Amino acid sequence: MKNNIYKQLMSGVSQMIPFVVAGGILIALAFVFDASNAGQANYGWGNDFSAWLGDTGKIAFGFMLPIMAGFIAYAIGDRPGFVPGFVAGALASTGESGFLGALVGGFAAGYIILLLKIVFSKLPRSMQGIKPVLLFPLFGTLLLALVMLGVNIVVSPINLGLQSFLHGLEGTSAVLVGLIAGGMMAIDMGGPINKAAYVVGVATIAGGISSTLMAAVMAGGMTPPLGIALATVLFKKKFNKQQIEAGKTNWIMGASFITEGAIPFAVSNPKAVMPAIVAGSALAGALVGLFDTAVPAPHGGLFVIFIMQNWWGFIIALVAGSILTALIIKCLMPDAIELEETEQTDD
């Protein structure tokens, strides 16, 4: 059962990542090609070409949650699960329950389809053909929408509470604010906690003002994939061949401020990876505050470093955070062979 849930989750995550990569890099390029408008309210969308890149990136990025939830449901309920699963991800996005909501919705959609297969199993043979094209998508989506009402109601206030909490820290030490915001970016890697920190960071650059909090948020979001990528290079015994290959992609994802690259590693070994990435991101965010690094852009990662105030502090923060993440992974994660043996024992 445990392995089935893991495989179902990874089915969604693995299909989601290409959309995140494509969308994130295109958005980053939008800021690069709009450098003349740095510091302006419309930065990134200040000319036709950059706006085209940014809009295309947003569309690609917008498919992230529907794709993840859809393929989780597909892994559980086969093809009939895809429609309600896709809708679950879309409802999580519009309902502000984010990654966690899409995760719950994807599993709910899959198991709703399994239930409907039992309910409609006694239909006459002449009506079997309408199940995949009418009954499963219609009733599956309807029941799933009811479930998502509850999910969004529960999770959305959590986002608002976290945003209020961060706003309340504005008058305190920049180091403390950076430490908390950076750590939040790694806790759920694109989920409601991550998004709460990001939204507050974006709010601080309204009107084109450079923000240390936004820089801390960006550094905290970049450190998990970069730290994991570094670990796959320095400590190869801790990873299997597939993870080492995925680590190469994480260099690009980290540089582009795409935190979700860390998700597959965190899912495969949360006890080792989660403390490592949270600690690394918290350190990176704190160092950004210490060095008074600030950025006027809400996205872009290393592609917008040339417009940062005290950009060198950002580099130091990323390097230090990534090294800490890699070292903690080395200490906490068993060798890949030992991990495989443990999973076989669980079977």
KAKAQUI-V49204 format. One record per residue. N is the residue number from 1. RES is the residue in three letters. D_FIRST is the distance of its C-alpha to the first C-alpha in Angstrom with 1 decimal. Layout:
<<N,RES,D_FIRST> <N,RES,D_FIRST>>
This chain:
<<1,MET,0.0> <2,LYS,3.8> <3,ASN,5.5> <4,ASN,5.0> <5,ILE,6.3> <6,TYR,8.7> <7,LYS,9.9> <8,GLN,10.6> <9,LEU,12.4> <10,MET,14.3> <11,SER,15.3> <12,GLY,17.2> <13,VAL,18.5> <14,SER,19.8> <15,GLN,21.7> <16,MET,23.0> <17,ILE,24.6> <18,PRO,27.5> <19,PHE,28.6> <20,VAL,28.7> <21,VAL,30.7> <22,ALA,33.1> <23,GLY,33.7> <24,GLY,34.0> <25,ILE,36.5> <26,LEU,38.6> <27,ILE,38.9> <28,ALA,39.9> <29,LEU,42.5> <30,ALA,43.9> <31,PHE,45.0> <32,VAL,46.4> <33,PHE,48.6> <34,ASP,49.8> <35,ALA,51.0> <36,SER,54.4> <37,ASN,52.9> <38,ALA,51.1> <39,GLY,51.5> <40,GLN,52.0> <41,ALA,50.0> <42,ASN,49.1> <43,TYR,48.2> <44,GLY,46.0> <45,TRP,47.4> <46,GLY,51.0> <47,ASN,51.9> <48,ASP,50.9> <49,PHE,49.1> <50,SER,47.0> <51,ALA,46.2> <52,TRP,45.1> <53,LEU,42.8> <54,GLY,41.4> <55,ASP,40.9> <56,THR,39.1> <57,GLY,36.9> <58,LYS,36.1> <59,ILE,35.2> <60,ALA,32.8> <61,PHE,31.3> <62,GLY,31.0> <63,PHE,28.5> <64,MET,26.0> <65,LEU,24.1> <66,PRO,24.3> <67,ILE,23.1> <68,MET,20.1> <69,ALA,19.1> <70,GLY,20.1> <71,PHE,18.0> <72,ILE,14.8> <73,ALA,15.7> <74,TYR,16.7> <75,ALA,13.5> <76,ILE,11.9> <77,GLY,15.1> <78,ASP,17.1> <79,ARG,20.7> <80,PRO,21.3> <81,GLY,18.9> <82,PHE,21.1> <83,VAL,24.1> <84,PRO,22.6> <85,GLY,20.4> <86,PHE,23.6> <87,VAL,25.4> <88,ALA,22.9> <89,GLY,23.6> <90,ALA,27.3> <91,LEU,27.4> <92,ALA,25.7> <93,SER,28.4> <94,THR,31.3> <95,GLY,30.0> <96,GLU,29.8> <97,SER,26.3> <98,GLY,25.7> <99,PHE,22.6> <100,LEU,20.7> <101,GLY,21.7> <102,ALA,20.8> <103,LEU,17.3> <104,VAL,16.8> <105,GLY,18.8> <106,GLY,16.8> <107,PHE,13.5> <108,ALA,15.9> <109,ALA,17.7> <110,GLY,14.7> <111,TYR,13.7> <112,ILE,17.5> <113,ILE,17.9> <114,LEU,15.4> <115,LEU,17.5> <116,LEU,20.7> <117,LYS,19.9> <118,ILE,19.9> <119,VAL,23.0> <120,PHE,24.9> <121,SER,24.0> <122,LYS,27.3> <123,LEU,29.6> <124,PRO,32.4> <125,ARG,32.2> <126,SER,34.9> <127,MET,32.7> <128,GLN,29.6> <129,GLY,30.9> <130,ILE,31.0> <131,LYS,27.3> <132,PRO,26.2> <133,VAL,29.4> <134,LEU,30.1> <135,LEU,27.8> <136,PHE,24.4> <137,PRO,25.9> <138,LEU,28.3> <139,PHE,26.3> <140,GLY,23.1> <141,THR,25.3> <142,LEU,27.1> <143,LEU,24.2> <144,LEU,22.6> <145,ALA,26.0> <146,LEU,26.2> <147,VAL,22.9> <148,MET,24.2> <149,LEU,27.4> <150,GLY,25.7> <151,VAL,23.7> <152,ASN,26.9> <153,ILE,28.9> <154,VAL,26.8> <155,VAL,26.3> <156,SER,29.7> <157,PRO,31.8> <158,ILE,29.8> <159,ASN,31.1> <160,LEU,34.6> <161,GLY,34.6> <162,LEU,33.6> <163,GLN,36.4> <164,SER,38.9> <165,PHE,37.9> <166,LEU,38.6> <167,HIS,41.8> <168,GLY,42.9> <169,LEU,42.7> <170,GLU,45.2> <171,GLY,48.1> <172,THR,46.5> <173,SER,46.4> <174,ALA,45.3> <175,VAL,43.4> <176,LEU,41.4> <177,VAL,40.7> <178,GLY,39.6> <179,LEU,37.4> <180,ILE,35.6> <181,ALA,35.4> <182,GLY,34.3> <183,GLY,31.5> <184,MET,30.4> <185,MET,30.1> <186,ALA,27.4> <187,ILE,25.3> <188,ASP,23.3> <189,MET,24.8> <190,GLY,26.0> <191,GLY,24.6> <192,PRO,26.9> <193,ILE,28.1> <194,ASN,28.9> <195,LYS,30.7> <196,ALA,32.6> <197,ALA,34.1> <198,TYR,34.9> <199,VAL,36.6> <200,VAL,38.8> <201,GLY,39.6> <202,VAL,40.7> <203,ALA,42.8> <204,THR,44.7> <205,ILE,46.0> <206,ALA,47.4> <207,GLY,50.8> <208,GLY,50.1> <209,ILE,50.3> <210,SER,48.7> <211,SER,46.1> <212,THR,44.9> <213,LEU,41.9> <214,MET,41.0> <215,ALA,41.4> <216,ALA,39.2> <217,VAL,36.5> <218,MET,36.8> <219,ALA,36.8> <220,GLY,33.8> <221,GLY,31.9> <222,MET,33.1> <223,THR,32.4> <224,PRO,28.6> <225,PRO,28.6> <226,LEU,31.9> <227,GLY,30.8> <228,ILE,27.7> <229,ALA,29.9> <230,LEU,32.4> <231,ALA,29.8> <232,THR,28.7> <233,VAL,32.4> <234,LEU,33.4> <235,PHE,30.5> <236,LYS,29.1> <237,LYS,27.6> <238,LYS,24.9> <239,PHE,23.5> <240,ASN,22.6> <241,LYS,24.8> <242,GLN,22.8> <243,GLN,22.8> <244,ILE,26.5> <245,GLU,27.3> <246,ALA,25.5> <247,GLY,27.6> <248,LYS,30.7> <249,THR,29.8> <250,ASN,29.3> <251,TRP,33.0> <252,ILE,33.9> <253,MET,31.4> <254,GLY,32.5> <255,ALA,36.1> <256,SER,35.6> <257,PHE,34.0> <258,ILE,30.6> <259,THR,28.2> <260,GLU,25.1> <261,GLY,25.4> <262,ALA,23.8> <263,ILE,20.5> <264,PRO,18.6> <265,PHE,19.8> <266,ALA,19.1> <267,VAL,15.4> <268,SER,15.1> <269,ASN,16.8> <270,PRO,17.7> <271,LYS,19.4> <272,ALA,21.9> <273,VAL,22.4> <274,MET,22.6> <275,PRO,25.5> <276,ALA,27.2> <277,ILE,27.4> <278,VAL,28.3> <279,ALA,31.0> <280,GLY,32.3> <281,SER,32.5> <282,ALA,34.2> <283,LEU,36.7> <284,ALA,37.4> <285,GLY,38.1> <286,ALA,40.3> <287,LEU,42.3> <288,VAL,42.9> <289,GLY,44.4> <290,LEU,46.4> <291,PHE,47.9> <292,ASP,48.5> <293,THR,46.8> <294,ALA,46.7> <295,VAL,45.8> <296,PRO,46.9> <297,ALA,44.0> <298,PRO,40.6> <299,HIS,38.9> <300,GLY,39.7> <301,GLY,38.8> <302,LEU,41.1> <303,PHE,42.7> <304,VAL,44.5> <305,ILE,45.4> <306,PHE,49.1> <307,ILE,49.5> <308,MET,48.1> <309,GLN,50.3> <310,ASN,50.2> <311,TRP,47.8> <312,TRP,48.0> <313,GLY,46.3> <314,PHE,43.3> <315,ILE,43.1> <316,ILE,43.4> <317,ALA,40.6> <318,LEU,38.2> <319,VAL,39.1> <320,ALA,38.8> <321,GLY,35.5> <322,SER,34.0> <323,ILE,35.4> <324,LEU,34.0> <325,THR,30.5> <326,ALA,30.7> <327,LEU,32.1> <328,ILE,29.4> <329,ILE,26.7> <330,LYS,28.7> <331,CYS,28.8> <332,LEU,25.2> <333,MET,23.1> <334,PRO,22.7> <335,ASP,24.0> <336,ALA,21.7> <337,ILE,21.9> <338,GLU,20.9> <339,LEU,17.9> <340,GLU,16.8> <341,GLU,17.4> <342,THR,15.3> <343,GLU,12.2> <344,GLN,13.1> <345,THR,13.6> <346,ASP,10.1> <347,ASP,8.9>>
